[in-house]
Each structure stands twice: as structure tokens, then as C-alpha cells.
Amino acid sequence: MAERPEDLNLPNAVITRIIKEALPDGVNISKEARSAISRAASVFVLYATSCANNFAMKGKRKTLNAGDVLSAMEEMEFQRFLAPLKESLEVYRREQKGKKEARKDKDKKADSEEQDKSREEDNDDDDERMEEEEQNDEEEVDN
């Protein structure tokens, strides 16, 4: 757990980037306002996590899942964020599925190449053995 309350704050660089993306160009924000937003965001995340944890505990689980977070948002009366959150979750799941499939395809391709290489090596070994046998046969005939 955190030793100091400040340890629970979100990184300032992340907060600053989010603020800049949300504001129109040319709008500046004071250091004090950025700090207040950072603290508010951190409190929100802690509260949402606590609510989601309650749903996980009710389900006799120790792992929070997306359903717990969605239920927590509803309990916290943030229903208007549910639809965008569900959409983002679906996009994330599709991206993860695509990455997983790409990894599988890459692994299959690597395995296939490895098998081809192994076959080539086996064929090379067979060729060498055959040459040695032919040489041995020739030597026996000469003797």
C-alpha cells in the first residue's frame, strides 16, 4: 500500500497529456489547476476501484474484472459513461484478440520454418550418409 497520500496520485505527465488533449489549442492551465485535477482523478480512481472491489467480493472473487467496473460506474451514478466505456472495452478486446491471433500466426510460421529447416538438415545428413556409404562401398570393391 502507499506510504504517503501523494503516492496514490496519477503521474503528472499523464494528467497533463489528458488535459492538453481535452482543451482547445492555445488554452493554458495553471500548475495549481493541474494539481487539483490530478488529485480529483486519483480520488475518482480510488473510489471506482473500491466500488468495483465490493462487486468482486460479493462474487467471492479476488480479481476485479470489467463487469465489476461497469457495475461500479452504475452504482456511482455515472450511467452516461457506461456506453462509451463499453465501446472502449469492445475495441480493447478486439485489439487484444487480433494481437493474440497475430502472435499465433507468427508462432505457427516460425514452427513451420523450423520444421522445414530441420527437414533440410535431416536431408543433408542423409545425403552425407549416402555419400559415405558409397565411398565405403567403393573402397570395399577396390579391396
Secondary structure in CASP SS format (residue, H / E / C, confidence):
PFRMAT SS
TARGET T0000
AUTHOR 0000-0000-0000
METHOD secondary structure of the structure
MODEL  1
M C 1.00
A C 1.00
E C 1.00
R C 1.00
P H 1.00
E H 1.00
D H 1.00
L H 1.00
N C 1.00
L C 1.00
P C 1.00
N H 1.00
A H 1.00
V H 1.00
I H 1.00
T H 1.00
R H 1.00
I H 1.00
I H 1.00
K H 1.00
E H 1.00
A H 1.00
L C 1.00
P C 1.00
D C 1.00
G C 1.00
V C 1.00
N C 1.00
I C 1.00
S C 1.00
K H 1.00
E H 1.00
A H 1.00
R H 1.00
S H 1.00
A H 1.00
I H 1.00
S H 1.00
R H 1.00
A H 1.00
A H 1.00
S H 1.00
V H 1.00
F H 1.00
V H 1.00
L H 1.00
Y H 1.00
A H 1.00
T H 1.00
S H 1.00
C H 1.00
A H 1.00
N H 1.00
N H 1.00
F H 1.00
A H 1.00
M H 1.00
K H 1.00
G C 1.00
K C 1.00
R C 1.00
K C 1.00
T C 1.00
L C 1.00
N C 1.00
A H 1.00
G H 1.00
D H 1.00
V H 1.00
L H 1.00
S H 1.00
A H 1.00
M H 1.00
E H 1.00
E H 1.00
M C 1.00
E C 1.00
F C 1.00
Q H 1.00
R H 1.00
F H 1.00
L H 1.00
A H 1.00
P H 1.00
L H 1.00
K H 1.00
E H 1.00
S H 1.00
L H 1.00
E H 1.00
V H 1.00
Y H 1.00
R H 1.00
R H 1.00
E H 1.00
Q H 1.00
K H 1.00
G H 1.00
K H 1.00
K H 1.00
E H 1.00
A H 1.00
R H 1.00
K H 1.00
D H 1.00
K H 1.00
D H 1.00
K H 1.00
K H 1.00
A H 1.00
D H 1.00
S H 1.00
E H 1.00
E H 1.00
Q H 1.00
D H 1.00
K H 1.00
S H 1.00
R H 1.00
E H 1.00
E H 1.00
D H 1.00
N H 1.00
D H 1.00
D H 1.00
D H 1.00
D H 1.00
E H 1.00
R H 1.00
M H 1.00
E H 1.00
E H 1.00
E H 1.00
E H 1.00
Q H 1.00
N H 1.00
D H 1.00
E H 1.00
E H 1.00
E H 1.00
V H 1.00
D H 1.00
N C 1.00
END
